[in-house]
């Protein structure tokens, strides 16, 4: 079970490395923050859907249990990352609102 969790963490880290860096985005000038955010949310949703499909396949008896556990762990890590980013964005917004004009 620890090996599958480690594999999920490694896979999530690899997915994060696939995201464009700020320098490449800045140079290209084609992608703004909203596009980057939309892409990240879509990828997170895709990971969640993959986990659900794997769980349903396991319930039907057509999926390997280790793959299902790995997919669920990956979805859990992704959800934690999305929640952390959401909390930080809300915290930054609240700080901006408190600033005097």
DSSP file (Angstrom, degrees, kcal/mol; ACC not computed):
  #  RESIDUE AA STRUCTURE BP1 BP2  ACC     N-H-->O    O-->H-N    N-H-->O    O-->H-N    TCO  KAPPA ALPHA  PHI   PSI    X-CA   Y-CA   Z-CA
    1    1 A X     >        0   0    0      0, 0.0     4,-2.0     0, 0.0     5,-0.2   0.000 360.0 360.0 360.0 -38.8    0.0    0.0    0.0
    2    2 A X  H  >  +     0   0    0      1,-0.2     4,-2.4     2,-0.2     5,-0.2   0.861 360.0  54.2 -65.6 -34.8    2.9    2.4    0.8
    3    3 A X  H  > S+     0   0    0      2,-0.2     4,-2.2     1,-0.2    -1,-0.2   0.898 108.1  48.5 -66.6 -39.2    4.4    1.6   -2.6
    4    4 A X  H  > S+     0   0    0      2,-0.2     4,-2.1     1,-0.2    -2,-0.2   0.885 111.7  49.3 -69.3 -36.8    1.2    2.5   -4.4
    5    5 A X  H  X S+     0   0    0     -4,-2.0     4,-2.4     2,-0.2    -2,-0.2   0.908 111.2  49.9 -66.3 -40.8    0.9    5.8   -2.5
    6    6 A X  H  X S+     0   0    0     -4,-2.4     4,-2.4     1,-0.2    -2,-0.2   0.888 109.9  51.1 -63.9 -38.2    4.5    6.6   -3.3
    7    7 A X  H  X S+     0   0    0     -4,-2.2     4,-2.4     2,-0.2    -1,-0.2   0.889 109.4  50.5 -65.7 -38.2    3.8    5.8   -7.0
    8    8 A X  H  X S+     0   0    0     -4,-2.1     4,-2.4     2,-0.2    -2,-0.2   0.912 110.6  48.9 -66.1 -42.0    0.8    8.2   -6.9
    9    9 A X  H  X S+     0   0    0     -4,-2.4     4,-2.4     2,-0.2    -2,-0.2   0.918 112.1  48.9 -62.6 -42.7    2.9   10.9   -5.3
   10   10 A X  H  X S+     0   0    0     -4,-2.4     4,-2.1     1,-0.2    -2,-0.2   0.899 111.3  49.5 -63.9 -40.7    5.6   10.4   -8.0
   11   11 A X  H  X S+     0   0    0     -4,-2.4     4,-2.1     2,-0.2    -1,-0.2   0.895 110.8  49.8 -65.9 -40.0    2.9   10.5  -10.8
   12   12 A X  H  X S+     0   0    0     -4,-2.4     4,-2.2     2,-0.2    -2,-0.2   0.899 110.2  50.6 -65.4 -39.7    1.4   13.7   -9.4
   13   13 A X  H  X S+     0   0    0     -4,-2.4     4,-1.8     1,-0.2    -2,-0.2   0.897 109.4  51.0 -64.3 -39.1    4.9   15.3   -9.2
   14   14 A X  H  X S+     0   0    0     -4,-2.1     4,-0.8     1,-0.2    -2,-0.2   0.893 109.2  51.0 -64.5 -38.9    5.5   14.3  -12.8
   15   15 A X  H >X S+     0   0    0     -4,-2.1     3,-0.6     1,-0.2     4,-0.5   0.891 108.4  52.0 -64.9 -39.1    2.2   15.9  -13.8
   16   16 A X  H >< S+     0   0    0     -4,-2.2     3,-1.0     1,-0.2    -1,-0.2   0.864 104.9  56.2 -65.7 -34.7    3.1   19.1  -12.0
   17   17 A X  H 3< S+     0   0    0     -4,-1.8    -1,-0.2     1,-0.2    -2,-0.2   0.723  98.2  63.1 -69.5 -20.1    6.4   19.2  -13.9
   18   18 A X  H << S+     0   0    0     -4,-0.8    -1,-0.2    -3,-0.6    -2,-0.2   0.695  81.2  99.9 -76.4 -18.5    4.5   19.1  -17.2
   19   19 A X  S << S-     0   0    0     -3,-1.0     2,-0.0    -4,-0.5    17,-0.0  -0.405  87.5-101.0 -67.4 144.2    2.9   22.4  -16.4
   20   20 A X        -     0   0    0      1,-0.1    -1,-0.1    -2,-0.1    -2,-0.1  -0.362  36.5-118.9 -67.5 144.0    4.5   25.3  -18.2
   21   21 A X     >  -     0   0    0      1,-0.1     4,-2.0    -4,-0.1     5,-0.2  -0.332  22.8-110.8 -76.7 165.1    6.9   27.4  -16.2
   22   22 A X  H  > S+     0   0    0      1,-0.2     4,-2.7     2,-0.2     5,-0.2   0.872 116.9  54.9 -64.3 -36.6    6.2   31.1  -15.6
   23   23 A X  H  > S+     0   0    0      2,-0.2     4,-2.4     1,-0.2    -1,-0.2   0.927 109.2  45.6 -64.4 -44.7    9.2   32.1  -17.8
   24   24 A X  H  > S+     0   0    0      1,-0.2     4,-2.2     2,-0.2    -1,-0.2   0.877 115.0  48.3 -67.9 -35.3    7.9   30.1  -20.8
   25   25 A X  H  X S+     0   0    0     -4,-2.0     4,-2.3     2,-0.2     6,-0.4   0.904 112.0  49.4 -68.1 -41.0    4.4   31.5  -20.4
   26   26 A X  H  < S+     0   0    0     -4,-2.7    -2,-0.2     1,-0.2    -1,-0.2   0.893 112.9  46.8 -66.1 -39.5    5.7   35.0  -20.1
   27   27 A X  H  < S+     0   0    0     -4,-2.4    -2,-0.2     1,-0.2    -1,-0.2   0.913 112.8  48.3 -69.2 -42.5    7.8   34.6  -23.2
   28   28 A X  H  < S-     0   0    0     -4,-2.2    -2,-0.2    -5,-0.2    -1,-0.2   0.895  84.1-162.5 -67.4 -38.8    5.1   33.1  -25.3
   29   29 A X     <  +     0   0    0     -4,-2.3    -3,-0.1     2,-0.2    -1,-0.1   0.508  63.4  99.3  71.4   2.7    2.6   35.7  -24.2
   30   30 A X  S    S+     0   0    0     -5,-0.2     2,-0.5     1,-0.1    -1,-0.1   0.766  70.7  58.7 -91.6 -27.6   -0.2   33.5  -25.4
   31   31 A X        -     0   0    0     -6,-0.4    -2,-0.2     4,-0.0     2,-0.2  -0.902  64.8-170.4-112.6 124.2   -1.3   32.0  -22.1
   32   32 A X     >  -     0   0    0     -2,-0.5     4,-2.2    -3,-0.1     3,-0.2  -0.440  42.6 -89.4-102.2-178.1   -2.5   34.2  -19.2
   33   33 A X  H  > S+     0   0    0      1,-0.2     4,-2.8     2,-0.2     5,-0.2   0.875 123.7  54.1 -61.7 -40.0   -3.2   33.2  -15.6
   34   34 A X  H  > S+     0   0    0      1,-0.2     4,-2.6     2,-0.2    -1,-0.2   0.892 109.3  48.5 -64.5 -38.4   -6.9   32.3  -16.2
   35   35 A X  H  > S+     0   0    0      2,-0.2     4,-2.5     1,-0.2    -1,-0.2   0.917 112.4  48.7 -65.3 -42.1   -5.9   29.9  -19.0
   36   36 A X  H  X S+     0   0    0     -4,-2.2     4,-2.2     2,-0.2    -2,-0.2   0.908 113.4  47.1 -62.8 -42.4   -3.3   28.3  -16.8
   37   37 A X  H  X S+     0   0    0     -4,-2.8     4,-2.3     2,-0.2    -2,-0.2   0.907 111.5  50.6 -66.1 -42.6   -5.8   28.0  -13.9
   38   38 A X  H  X S+     0   0    0     -4,-2.6     4,-2.3     1,-0.2    -2,-0.2   0.907 110.7  49.6 -61.6 -42.5   -8.5   26.6  -16.2
   39   39 A X  H  X S+     0   0    0     -4,-2.5     4,-2.3     1,-0.2    -1,-0.2   0.909 110.6  49.6 -63.4 -42.7   -6.0   24.0  -17.6
   40   40 A X  H  X S+     0   0    0     -4,-2.2     4,-2.2     1,-0.2    -2,-0.2   0.895 111.5  48.6 -64.7 -40.2   -5.0   23.0  -14.0
   41   41 A X  H  X S+     0   0    0     -4,-2.3     4,-2.5     2,-0.2    -1,-0.2   0.898 110.8  50.9 -66.7 -40.3   -8.6   22.6  -12.9
   42   42 A X  H  X S+     0   0    0     -4,-2.3     4,-2.2     2,-0.2    -2,-0.2   0.901 110.8  48.5 -64.6 -40.1   -9.4   20.5  -16.0
   43   43 A X  H  X S+     0   0    0     -4,-2.3     4,-2.0     2,-0.2    -2,-0.2   0.901 111.3  50.1 -65.9 -40.1   -6.4   18.2  -15.4
   44   44 A X  H  X S+     0   0    0     -4,-2.2     4,-1.9     1,-0.2    -2,-0.2   0.911 111.4  48.5 -64.1 -41.9   -7.4   17.8  -11.7
   45   45 A X  H  X S+     0   0    0     -4,-2.5     4,-2.6     1,-0.2    -1,-0.2   0.891 108.9  54.4 -64.5 -38.9  -11.0   16.9  -12.8
   46   46 A X  H  X S+     0   0    0     -4,-2.2     4,-2.2     1,-0.2    -1,-0.2   0.880 106.9  50.4 -62.1 -39.1   -9.6   14.5  -15.3
   47   47 A X  H  X S+     0   0    0     -4,-2.0     4,-2.0     2,-0.2    -1,-0.2   0.894 110.8  49.9 -66.0 -39.7   -7.6   12.7  -12.6
   48   48 A X  H  X S+     0   0    0     -4,-1.9     4,-2.2     2,-0.2    -2,-0.2   0.916 110.7  48.8 -63.9 -43.4  -10.7   12.5  -10.4
   49   49 A X  H  X S+     0   0    0     -4,-2.6     4,-2.7     1,-0.2    -2,-0.2   0.887 109.1  53.4 -63.7 -38.7  -12.8   11.1  -13.3
   50   50 A X  H  X S+     0   0    0     -4,-2.2     4,-2.4     1,-0.2    -1,-0.2   0.912 108.4  50.2 -61.9 -42.0  -10.0    8.5  -14.0
   51   51 A X  H  X S+     0   0    0     -4,-2.0     4,-2.3    20,-0.2    -2,-0.2   0.907 110.7  49.1 -62.4 -42.6  -10.2    7.4  -10.3
   52   52 A X  H  X S+     0   0    0     -4,-2.2     4,-2.4     2,-0.2    -2,-0.2   0.919 111.1  49.3 -63.7 -43.4  -14.0    7.1  -10.5
   53   53 A X  H  X S+     0   0    0     -4,-2.7     4,-2.2     1,-0.2    -2,-0.2   0.903 111.5  49.5 -62.2 -40.6  -13.7    5.0  -13.7
   54   54 A X  H  X S+     0   0    0     -4,-2.4     4,-2.2     2,-0.2    -1,-0.2   0.899 110.5  50.5 -65.6 -40.1  -11.1    2.8  -12.1
   55   55 A X  H  X S+     0   0    0     -4,-2.3     4,-2.1     2,-0.2    -2,-0.2   0.911 111.2  48.0 -64.4 -42.2  -13.2    2.3   -9.0
   56   56 A X  H  X S+     0   0    0     -4,-2.4     4,-1.6     1,-0.2    -1,-0.2   0.886 110.9  51.3 -65.3 -38.2  -16.3    1.3  -11.0
   57   57 A X  H  X>S+     0   0    0     -4,-2.2     5,-2.8     2,-0.2     6,-0.6   0.873 109.3  50.9 -66.1 -36.4  -14.1   -1.1  -13.1
   58   58 A X  H ><5S+     0   0    0     -4,-2.2     3,-0.8     4,-0.2    -2,-0.2   0.892 107.6  52.5 -67.4 -38.9  -12.9   -2.7   -9.8
   59   59 A X  H 3<5S+     0   0    0     -4,-2.1    -1,-0.2     1,-0.3    -2,-0.2   0.842 109.8  49.1 -64.4 -31.9  -16.4   -3.1   -8.6
   60   60 A X  H 3<5S-     0   0    0     -4,-1.6    -1,-0.3    -5,-0.1    -2,-0.2   0.572 117.9-117.1 -81.8  -9.7  -17.2   -4.8  -11.9
   61   61 A X  T <<5S+     0   0    0     -3,-0.8    -3,-0.2    -4,-0.5    -2,-0.1   0.649  87.0 107.5  86.3  15.5  -14.2   -7.0  -11.4
   62   62 A X      < +     0   0    0     -5,-2.8     2,-0.3    -6,-0.2    -4,-0.2   0.265  62.3  71.6-111.2  12.7  -12.3   -5.9  -14.5
   63   63 A X  S    S-     0   0    0     -6,-0.6     2,-0.3    -5,-0.1    -2,-0.1  -0.947  82.5-108.1-129.9 150.6   -9.5   -3.7  -12.9
   64   64 A X     >  -     0   0    0     -2,-0.3     4,-1.9     1,-0.1     5,-0.1  -0.562  24.2-136.4 -73.6 134.8   -6.4   -4.5  -10.9
   65   65 A X  H  > S+     0   0    0     -2,-0.3     4,-2.6     1,-0.2     5,-0.2   0.875 103.3  55.0 -62.9 -38.5   -6.8   -3.5   -7.3
   66   66 A X  H  > S+     0   0    0      1,-0.2     4,-2.3     2,-0.2    -1,-0.2   0.896 107.8  49.1 -63.2 -39.6   -3.3   -2.0   -7.2
   67   67 A X  H  > S+     0   0    0      2,-0.2     4,-2.5     1,-0.2    -1,-0.2   0.881 111.1  50.5 -66.2 -37.3   -4.1    0.3  -10.1
   68   68 A X  H  X S+     0   0    0     -4,-1.9     4,-2.6     2,-0.2    -2,-0.2   0.932 110.7  48.0 -65.6 -45.7   -7.3    1.3   -8.4
   69   69 A X  H  X S+     0   0    0     -4,-2.6     4,-2.4     1,-0.2    -2,-0.2   0.902 112.7  49.4 -62.0 -40.8   -5.5    2.1   -5.2
   70   70 A X  H  X S+     0   0    0     -4,-2.3     4,-2.4    -5,-0.2    -1,-0.2   0.916 111.5  48.5 -64.4 -43.2   -2.9    4.1   -7.1
   71   71 A X  H  X S+     0   0    0     -4,-2.5     4,-2.2     2,-0.2   -20,-0.2   0.900 112.9  47.8 -64.4 -40.9   -5.6    6.1   -9.0
   72   72 A X  H  X S+     0   0    0     -4,-2.6     4,-2.2     2,-0.2    -2,-0.2   0.906 112.2  49.2 -67.6 -40.9   -7.5    6.9   -5.8
   73   73 A X  H  X S+     0   0    0     -4,-2.4     4,-2.3     2,-0.2    -2,-0.2   0.895 110.9  50.7 -64.4 -39.5   -4.3    8.0   -4.0
   74   74 A X  H  X S+     0   0    0     -4,-2.4     4,-2.3     1,-0.2    -2,-0.2   0.907 110.5  49.0 -63.8 -41.9   -3.4   10.2   -7.0
   75   75 A X  H  X S+     0   0    0     -4,-2.2     4,-2.5     2,-0.2    -2,-0.2   0.883 110.1  52.2 -64.7 -37.9   -6.9   11.7   -7.0
   76   76 A X  H  X S+     0   0    0     -4,-2.2     4,-2.3     2,-0.2    -2,-0.2   0.921 110.1  47.3 -64.7 -44.1   -6.6   12.3   -3.2
   77   77 A X  H  X S+     0   0    0     -4,-2.3     4,-2.2     2,-0.2    -2,-0.2   0.908 112.7  50.0 -63.5 -41.7   -3.2   14.1   -3.6
   78   78 A X  H  X S+     0   0    0     -4,-2.3     4,-2.5     1,-0.2    -2,-0.2   0.911 109.9  50.2 -63.5 -42.9   -4.6   16.2   -6.5
   79   79 A X  H  X S+     0   0    0     -4,-2.5     4,-2.5     1,-0.2    -1,-0.2   0.896 109.7  51.1 -63.4 -40.0   -7.6   17.2   -4.4
   80   80 A X  H  X S+     0   0    0     -4,-2.3     4,-2.2     2,-0.2    -1,-0.2   0.903 110.8  48.8 -63.2 -40.4   -5.4   18.2   -1.5
   81   81 A X  H  X S+     0   0    0     -4,-2.2     4,-2.4     2,-0.2    -2,-0.2   0.921 112.0  48.0 -65.4 -43.6   -3.3   20.3   -3.9
   82   82 A X  H  X S+     0   0    0     -4,-2.5     4,-2.6     1,-0.2    -2,-0.2   0.906 112.0  50.2 -63.3 -41.7   -6.4   22.0   -5.3
   83   83 A X  H  X S+     0   0    0     -4,-2.5     4,-2.5     2,-0.2    -1,-0.2   0.901 110.3  49.9 -63.8 -40.9   -7.8   22.7   -1.9
   84   84 A X  H  X S+     0   0    0     -4,-2.2     4,-2.2     2,-0.2    -2,-0.2   0.918 111.8  47.5 -64.0 -44.0   -4.5   24.2   -0.7
   85   85 A X  H  X S+     0   0    0     -4,-2.4     4,-2.4     2,-0.2    -2,-0.2   0.920 111.6  51.1 -63.5 -43.2   -4.3   26.5   -3.8
   86   86 A X  H  X S+     0   0    0     -4,-2.6     4,-2.4     1,-0.2    -2,-0.2   0.928 110.2  49.4 -59.2 -45.2   -8.0   27.5   -3.2
   87   87 A X  H  X S+     0   0    0     -4,-2.5     4,-2.4     1,-0.2    -1,-0.2   0.894 111.4  49.3 -62.4 -39.9   -7.3   28.3    0.4
   88   88 A X  H  X S+     0   0    0     -4,-2.2     4,-2.5     2,-0.2    -1,-0.2   0.888 110.1  50.5 -67.6 -38.2   -4.2   30.4   -0.5
   89   89 A X  H  X S+     0   0    0     -4,-2.4     4,-2.5     2,-0.2    -2,-0.2   0.921 112.0  47.5 -65.1 -43.3   -6.2   32.3   -3.2
   90   90 A X  H  X S+     0   0    0     -4,-2.4     4,-2.4     2,-0.2    -2,-0.2   0.910 111.9  50.6 -63.4 -41.8   -9.0   33.1   -0.7
   91   91 A X  H  X S+     0   0    0     -4,-2.4     4,-2.0     2,-0.2    -2,-0.2   0.915 111.2  47.9 -63.1 -42.9   -6.4   34.2    1.9
   92   92 A X  H  X S+     0   0    0     -4,-2.5     4,-2.2     2,-0.2    -2,-0.2   0.909 111.1  51.5 -64.2 -41.5   -4.7   36.5   -0.6
   93   93 A X  H  X S+     0   0    0     -4,-2.5     4,-2.4     1,-0.2    -2,-0.2   0.915 109.3  50.1 -60.6 -43.7   -8.1   37.9   -1.6
   94   94 A X  H  X S+     0   0    0     -4,-2.4     4,-1.5     1,-0.2    -1,-0.2   0.872 109.7  51.0 -64.6 -36.4   -8.9   38.6    2.0
   95   95 A X  H  X S+     0   0    0     -4,-2.0     4,-0.7     2,-0.2    -1,-0.2   0.897 110.2  49.4 -66.1 -40.0   -5.5   40.3    2.5
   96   96 A X  H >< S+     0   0    0     -4,-2.2     3,-1.0     1,-0.2    -2,-0.2   0.907 108.5  53.0 -65.8 -41.2   -6.1   42.5   -0.5
   97   97 A X  H 3< S+     0   0    0     -4,-2.4    -1,-0.2     1,-0.2    -2,-0.2   0.848 106.0  54.5 -62.5 -34.3   -9.6   43.5    0.7
   98   98 A X  H 3< S+     0   0    0     -4,-1.5    -1,-0.2    -5,-0.2    -2,-0.2   0.655  85.3 105.8 -75.3 -15.3   -8.1   44.6    4.1
   99   99 A X  S << S-     0   0    0     -3,-1.0     2,-0.1    -4,-0.7    -3,-0.0  -0.408  75.4-118.9 -68.7 137.9   -5.7   47.0    2.4
  100  100 A X              0   0    0      1,-0.1    -1,-0.1    -2,-0.1    -2,-0.1  -0.468 360.0 360.0 -74.0 149.7   -6.5   50.6    2.7
  101  101 A X              0   0    0     -2,-0.1    -1,-0.1     0, 0.0    -2,-0.1   0.439 360.0 360.0 -91.7 360.0   -7.0   52.5   -0.5
